[in-house]
């Protein structure tokens, strides 16, 4: 098992000459509180955060492929769920703060060594750290602009499509959306592989390679749906209203596709 999961970072203070002779040691779990925190960090990336990303990108956002009315009805459905603030607090915001906070701590405690040891595992480690940081910045920005600025989408779900469009029509924000989407999709997809390896759900080099291929395929699929949604909102539809009157008209209209 140890041989199939190469080390992904070198601890601070470890001399490189010695590592060049002996190679990088196998990745071992910590003990006590550190072990528990790493396990919780790994678990929180799958449940609930992974489940949230899956629903957000592949279900809720993909409703925009059917047009503004379908997207408005999906937003209205989510806003009508019972105890929405409680669900968001304990199912999204607190897990994100913990996962991101401890993830940044892990990043700070480890030294990237892809230049000294350009192995696949080290590149994956680096990509996982950077995509996590970018995804966190993207989620914070996306949440603030859509939930806490301008019109309240929980009160006027019909403005959701147009409000996103306003940002996608700006080239820099469009690039940030694409980068954030790809980063979040990669971080989740590769995080599934890490979770299965760390928790011993998939053992053996061949099985882990097959799982890695499946996770990369999931990344491609998830990214494709997300990019298709952005393309639809920016290209296939004119700017939708974001004022209360226009938003109400869209919300009250029949969905373009039966839900």
Order of alpha helices (4+ residues) and beta strands (2+ residues): beta-alpha-alpha-alpha-alpha-alpha-alpha-beta-alpha-alpha-alpha-alpha-alpha
